[in-house]
């Protein structure tokens, strides 16, 4: 029954879940049992995403900011489409909101108080955040590559609002991954991005050691209480050519640098690595 229900989800949602789990085509039987339960839960249903976005937009309409443009007409139009939303549609709709939509999220502090390794963790109370890896490397045959891996997250609702709907901060996330690889002198390849919701159970984070997972893609520290050495694993499918090309990276990062603070001219501390 669960497999049948998974196959009844909309095509794009199935494709996004498949890409997160390193599948070129969605196969319900290969979705982990614990994730299957979350994917089919009420909080991950299109009706639940529609209800949450309806509440969010209505709250913005009922409490307009004093010094921003009026978005009344735009929000009235968006409300007409909130009966049922996939996670991707809710994510896209959030990007159609006005500048008043930053209200309610965690504020950037007036003073820096950065502590490591805590500062490496996803800060889920903020509206957006990302872990971004980009640079050059060589394989065992000395061929040069340019590689990009980006774990990007977006808090769909302000934390307090999400908690009122019975969501954890992790449930409230929409996650997007970007992967690109280019070998020197050859064609640049970029994997099709995928988007999944925290309510699927496919997003996980733990600390000590640092481990950030989105399906089978992960960033993992190999030592307790230290970020480095760090392993980054990601997979995707480039669909920009005549044939699909699978892409996979398994990267190791090491660093002998330490982090310290120096004072700028305006006495604001700056983190230097």
C-alpha positions as CSV (number, residue, x, y, z in Angstrom):
1,X,0.0,0.0,0.0
2,X,2.8,2.4,0.9
3,X,4.6,1.8,-2.4
4,X,1.4,2.5,-4.3
5,X,0.9,5.7,-2.4
6,X,4.4,6.8,-3.2
7,X,3.9,6.2,-6.9
8,X,0.7,8.3,-6.8
9,X,2.7,11.5,-5.8
10,X,3.2,14.0,-8.5
11,X,5.9,13.3,-11.0
12,X,8.3,16.2,-10.1
13,X,8.2,15.3,-6.4
14,X,9.0,11.7,-7.2
15,X,11.9,12.8,-9.4
16,X,13.3,15.1,-6.6
17,X,13.2,12.3,-4.1
18,X,14.8,10.0,-6.5
19,X,17.7,12.4,-7.2
20,X,18.2,12.9,-3.4
21,X,18.5,9.1,-3.1
22,X,20.9,8.7,-6.1
23,X,18.3,7.1,-8.4
24,X,18.0,8.1,-12.0
25,X,14.4,6.9,-11.9
26,X,12.1,6.8,-8.9
27,X,11.7,3.3,-7.4
28,X,9.3,3.2,-4.5
29,X,10.8,0.0,-3.1
30,X,14.2,1.7,-2.8
31,X,12.9,4.6,-0.6
32,X,14.1,3.8,3.0
33,X,11.3,2.7,5.3
34,X,11.6,5.5,7.8
35,X,11.6,8.1,5.0
36,X,8.6,6.4,3.4
37,X,6.6,6.9,6.6
38,X,7.5,10.6,6.7
39,X,6.9,11.2,3.0
40,X,3.4,9.8,3.3
41,X,2.6,11.6,6.6
42,X,0.0,14.3,6.9
43,X,2.6,17.1,7.6
44,X,4.2,16.3,4.2
45,X,1.0,16.3,2.2
46,X,0.1,18.9,-0.4
47,X,-2.8,20.0,1.7
48,X,-0.5,20.7,4.7
49,X,1.9,22.7,2.6
50,X,-1.1,24.6,1.1
51,X,-2.5,25.3,4.6
52,X,0.8,26.6,5.9
53,X,1.4,28.9,3.0
54,X,-2.2,30.2,3.2
55,X,-1.7,31.0,6.8
56,X,1.7,32.6,6.1
57,X,0.3,34.9,3.3
58,X,-2.8,35.8,5.3
59,X,-0.7,36.8,8.2
60,X,1.4,39.1,6.0
61,X,-1.8,40.6,4.6
62,X,-3.4,41.2,8.0
63,X,-0.2,42.8,9.4
64,X,1.3,44.9,6.7
65,X,4.6,46.7,7.3
66,X,4.4,50.5,7.6
67,X,7.3,51.3,5.3
68,X,7.2,48.7,2.5
69,X,5.0,48.7,-0.6
70,X,1.6,47.1,-0.5
71,X,1.5,43.5,-1.7
72,X,-2.3,43.2,-1.2
73,X,-3.2,42.3,-4.8
74,X,-0.3,39.9,-5.2
75,X,-1.1,38.1,-2.0
76,X,-4.8,37.9,-2.8
77,X,-3.8,36.2,-6.1
78,X,-1.4,33.8,-4.4
79,X,-4.0,32.8,-1.9
80,X,-6.1,31.5,-4.8
81,X,-3.5,28.8,-5.4
82,X,-3.0,27.5,-1.8
83,X,-5.5,24.7,-1.6
84,X,-2.8,22.1,-2.5
85,X,1.0,22.7,-2.9
86,X,3.9,20.4,-3.4
87,X,7.1,21.3,-1.4
88,X,8.6,22.7,-4.6
89,X,5.6,24.9,-5.3
90,X,5.6,26.2,-1.7
91,X,9.3,27.0,-2.0
92,X,8.7,28.8,-5.3
93,X,5.7,30.7,-3.9
94,X,7.8,31.9,-1.0
95,X,10.1,33.6,-3.5
96,X,7.1,35.5,-4.9
97,X,6.5,37.1,-1.6
98,X,7.4,40.8,-0.9
99,X,10.3,42.2,1.1
100,X,8.0,42.0,4.2
101,X,8.4,38.2,4.1
102,X,11.7,38.5,6.0
103,X,9.7,39.4,9.1
104,X,9.7,36.8,11.9
105,X,12.9,35.0,11.2
106,X,16.0,35.1,13.5
107,X,17.7,38.5,13.3
108,X,21.4,38.8,12.5
109,X,23.0,39.9,15.8
110,X,24.4,43.4,16.3
111,X,27.6,42.0,17.6
112,X,29.6,38.9,16.5
113,X,29.7,36.1,19.0
114,X,31.0,33.3,16.9
115,X,32.1,30.0,18.5
116,X,33.5,27.0,16.7
117,X,32.6,24.3,16.0
118,X,29.0,25.5,16.8
119,X,29.2,28.1,14.0
120,X,29.6,25.5,11.4
121,X,26.2,24.0,12.0
122,X,23.1,24.9,10.0
123,X,21.4,27.9,11.7
124,X,17.9,26.9,11.1
125,X,16.2,30.0,12.6
126,X,17.5,32.2,9.8
127,X,15.6,32.4,6.6
128,X,18.4,31.1,4.4
129,X,21.7,29.4,4.8
130,X,24.2,27.3,2.8
131,X,27.3,25.2,3.0
132,X,29.3,25.9,-0.2
133,X,32.3,24.1,-1.6
134,X,34.0,25.3,-4.7
135,X,37.6,25.0,-6.1
136,X,40.0,23.0,-8.2
137,X,41.5,19.6,-7.6
138,X,43.5,16.9,-9.4
139,X,42.7,13.2,-9.7
140,X,45.3,10.4,-9.4
141,X,46.2,10.9,-13.0
142,X,46.9,14.6,-12.4
143,X,43.9,15.7,-14.5
144,X,42.5,19.0,-13.2
145,X,38.9,19.6,-12.3
146,X,36.7,22.4,-11.1
147,X,34.0,21.3,-8.7
148,X,31.1,23.0,-7.0
149,X,28.8,21.4,-4.3
150,X,26.2,23.6,-2.6
151,X,23.9,22.6,0.2
152,X,21.3,25.4,0.3
153,X,18.4,25.5,2.8
154,X,15.4,27.8,3.2
155,X,13.2,28.1,6.2
156,X,9.7,28.0,4.7
157,X,8.0,29.7,7.7
158,X,9.4,31.8,10.6
159,X,10.3,29.4,13.4
160,X,7.5,30.4,15.8
161,X,4.9,29.9,13.1
162,X,6.4,26.6,12.1
163,X,6.3,25.4,15.7
164,X,2.6,26.4,16.0
165,X,2.0,23.9,13.1
166,X,3.8,21.2,15.0
167,X,6.9,21.3,12.9
168,X,10.5,21.1,14.1
169,X,13.1,23.5,12.7
170,X,14.4,20.7,10.5
171,X,10.8,19.8,9.3
172,X,10.5,23.5,8.3
173,X,13.4,23.4,5.8
174,X,13.3,23.2,2.1
175,X,16.6,22.0,0.8
176,X,18.2,22.4,-2.6
177,X,21.5,20.9,-3.8
178,X,23.7,22.1,-6.7
179,X,26.5,20.0,-8.2
180,X,28.8,21.0,-11.1
181,X,32.0,19.4,-12.4
182,X,34.3,20.6,-15.2
183,X,37.4,18.8,-16.3
184,X,40.1,21.2,-17.7
185,X,39.6,21.7,-21.4
186,X,36.3,19.8,-21.5
187,X,32.6,20.6,-21.3
188,X,31.2,21.9,-18.1
189,X,28.5,19.6,-16.6
190,X,25.9,20.6,-14.0
191,X,23.6,18.2,-12.3
192,X,19.9,18.9,-12.3
193,X,19.2,20.5,-8.9
194,X,16.8,18.7,-6.6
195,X,14.5,20.1,-4.0
196,X,13.2,18.2,-0.9
197,X,11.4,19.2,2.2
198,X,12.5,18.5,5.8
199,X,9.1,16.8,6.4
200,X,10.3,13.9,4.1
201,X,12.7,12.7,6.8
202,X,15.5,12.8,4.2
203,X,17.2,15.8,5.8
204,X,19.3,15.0,8.9
205,X,21.9,16.9,10.9
206,X,24.0,15.9,13.9
207,X,27.0,17.4,15.6
208,X,30.1,15.9,17.2
209,X,31.0,14.8,14.7
210,X,29.4,17.2,12.2
211,X,27.2,15.3,9.8
212,X,24.8,17.0,7.4
213,X,22.7,14.7,5.1
214,X,20.3,15.2,2.3
215,X,19.2,11.8,1.2
216,X,22.5,10.1,0.2
217,X,24.4,13.3,-0.2
218,X,26.4,14.2,2.9
219,X,29.0,16.4,4.6
220,X,30.8,14.5,7.3
221,X,33.5,15.3,9.8
222,X,35.8,12.4,10.4
223,X,36.8,13.5,13.9
224,X,34.8,14.4,17.0
225,X,34.7,18.1,17.9
226,X,36.6,19.1,14.8
227,X,35.4,20.0,11.3
228,X,38.5,18.7,9.5
229,X,39.2,16.2,8.0
230,X,35.9,16.6,6.2
231,X,34.3,14.3,3.6
232,X,31.8,15.6,1.0
233,X,29.8,13.1,-1.1
234,X,27.3,14.2,-3.8
235,X,25.7,12.7,-6.8
236,X,23.6,14.0,-9.7
237,X,22.6,13.7,-13.3
238,X,23.5,16.2,-16.0
239,X,20.6,16.4,-18.5
240,X,22.0,19.1,-20.8
241,X,23.3,16.9,-23.6
242,X,22.1,14.2,-26.0
243,X,22.4,11.7,-23.2
244,X,22.1,11.9,-19.4
245,X,25.4,11.8,-17.6
246,X,25.7,10.6,-14.0
247,X,28.1,12.6,-11.9
248,X,29.5,11.7,-8.5
249,X,32.1,13.3,-6.2
250,X,33.7,12.0,-3.1
251,X,36.0,14.7,-1.8
252,X,38.3,14.8,1.2
253,X,39.2,18.2,2.8
254,X,41.9,18.8,5.3
255,X,43.2,22.0,6.9
256,X,45.9,23.0,9.3
257,X,44.5,26.4,9.8
258,X,43.0,27.7,13.0
259,X,40.4,30.4,13.4
260,X,41.1,33.5,15.3
261,X,39.6,37.0,15.6
262,X,41.2,40.3,14.6
263,X,39.8,43.8,15.2
264,X,38.9,46.0,12.2
265,X,39.2,49.8,12.3
266,X,35.6,50.1,13.5
267,X,36.3,47.5,16.3
268,X,34.2,44.9,14.7
269,X,35.7,41.4,15.0
270,X,36.4,39.5,11.8
271,X,36.9,35.7,11.6
272,X,40.1,34.8,9.8
273,X,40.9,31.3,8.6
